[in-house]
Amino acid sequence: MPRKFSKNRTNSFRKRVYEVVRKIPQGEVATYKEVAKLAGSPRAYRAVGNILNKNPNLEMISCHRVIKSDGRVGGYKYGKNKKTSLLKKEGITIKQGRVIF
Protein backbone atom coordinates (compact mmCIF):
# COMPACT_ATOMS: atom_id res chain seq x y z
CA MET A 1 0.00 0.00 0.00
CA PRO A 2 1.44 3.44 -0.91
CA ARG A 3 2.57 5.69 1.89
CA LYS A 4 0.56 8.83 2.40
CA PHE A 5 2.39 11.98 3.31
CA SER A 6 0.99 14.88 5.20
CA LYS A 7 1.18 18.26 3.54
CA ASN A 8 3.63 19.48 6.21
CA ARG A 9 5.99 16.57 5.58
CA THR A 10 5.87 17.16 1.83
CA ASN A 11 6.54 20.89 2.23
CA SER A 12 9.38 20.14 4.63
CA PHE A 13 11.03 17.77 2.14
CA ARG A 14 10.56 20.33 -0.64
CA LYS A 15 12.31 22.99 1.44
CA ARG A 16 15.18 20.61 2.24
CA VAL A 17 15.57 19.75 -1.47
CA TYR A 18 15.73 23.43 -2.41
CA GLU A 19 18.27 24.07 0.35
CA VAL A 20 20.51 21.21 -0.84
CA VAL A 21 20.32 22.33 -4.47
CA ARG A 22 20.98 25.96 -3.49
CA LYS A 23 24.34 24.83 -2.04
CA ILE A 24 25.62 23.16 -5.23
CA PRO A 25 28.47 25.44 -6.34
CA GLN A 26 28.67 26.87 -9.84
CA GLY A 27 30.60 24.50 -12.09
CA GLU A 28 29.62 21.41 -10.10
CA VAL A 29 26.74 18.94 -10.31
CA ALA A 30 24.91 16.52 -8.04
CA THR A 31 22.61 13.63 -8.91
CA TYR A 32 18.93 13.46 -8.07
CA LYS A 33 19.81 10.53 -5.81
CA GLU A 34 22.50 12.53 -3.97
CA VAL A 35 20.07 15.41 -3.45
CA ALA A 36 17.41 13.02 -2.10
CA LYS A 37 19.92 11.49 0.32
CA LEU A 38 21.16 14.88 1.55
CA ALA A 39 17.54 16.04 1.95
CA GLY A 40 16.87 13.08 4.24
CA SER A 41 14.96 10.68 1.95
CA PRO A 42 17.47 8.58 -0.02
CA ARG A 43 14.86 6.75 -2.08
CA ALA A 44 12.92 9.89 -3.07
CA TYR A 45 15.04 10.81 -6.10
CA ARG A 46 12.00 10.85 -8.41
CA ALA A 47 10.28 13.24 -6.02
CA VAL A 48 13.37 15.45 -6.22
CA GLY A 49 12.89 15.67 -9.99
CA ASN A 50 9.23 16.58 -9.59
CA ILE A 51 10.03 19.22 -6.99
CA LEU A 52 12.73 20.79 -9.14
CA ASN A 53 10.41 20.84 -12.14
CA LYS A 54 8.22 23.22 -10.14
CA ASN A 55 11.13 25.36 -8.93
CA PRO A 56 9.71 28.87 -8.43
CA ASN A 57 13.08 30.64 -8.29
CA LEU A 58 15.66 29.57 -10.88
CA GLU A 59 17.95 32.45 -9.87
CA MET A 60 18.37 31.25 -6.27
CA ILE A 61 17.89 27.51 -6.80
CA SER A 62 20.02 26.41 -9.74
CA CYS A 63 18.30 23.12 -10.45
CA HIS A 64 20.11 22.75 -13.78
CA ARG A 65 23.05 21.46 -11.70
CA VAL A 66 21.15 18.27 -10.83
CA ILE A 67 21.69 15.33 -13.19
CA LYS A 68 20.87 11.63 -13.45
CA SER A 69 23.06 9.06 -11.69
CA ASP A 70 24.35 7.71 -15.01
CA GLY A 71 25.63 11.15 -16.01
CA ARG A 72 22.80 11.99 -18.41
CA VAL A 73 21.63 15.56 -18.18
CA GLY A 74 18.01 14.71 -17.39
CA GLY A 75 15.02 16.98 -17.67
CA TYR A 76 14.72 20.70 -17.14
CA LYS A 77 11.81 23.10 -16.97
CA TYR A 78 13.04 24.87 -20.14
CA GLY A 79 14.26 21.78 -21.97
CA LYS A 80 17.40 19.66 -22.08
CA ASN A 81 19.13 21.94 -24.60
CA LYS A 82 18.84 24.91 -22.23
CA LYS A 83 20.07 22.80 -19.30
CA THR A 84 23.03 21.55 -21.34
CA SER A 85 23.83 25.12 -22.40
CA LEU A 86 23.78 26.37 -18.79
CA LEU A 87 26.03 23.53 -17.61
CA LYS A 88 28.52 24.10 -20.44
CA LYS A 89 28.55 27.83 -19.64
CA GLU A 90 29.63 26.86 -16.09
CA GLY A 91 32.48 24.73 -17.42
CA ILE A 92 30.85 21.30 -17.20
CA THR A 93 31.99 18.96 -20.00
CA ILE A 94 29.15 17.14 -21.74
CA LYS A 95 29.58 14.55 -24.48
CA GLN A 96 26.73 12.67 -26.13
CA GLY A 97 24.25 13.97 -23.54
CA ARG A 98 26.32 12.87 -20.53
CA VAL A 99 28.33 14.86 -18.03
CA ILE A 100 32.00 13.87 -18.08
CA PHE A 101 33.28 13.62 -14.51
ABEGO torsion letter per residue (X at the ends): XBBBBBAAAAAAAAAAAAAAAAABBBGBBBBAAAAAAAAGBAAAAAAAAAAAAABABAAABBAAABBBAAGBAEBBAAEAAAAAAAAAAAGBBBBGGBBBX
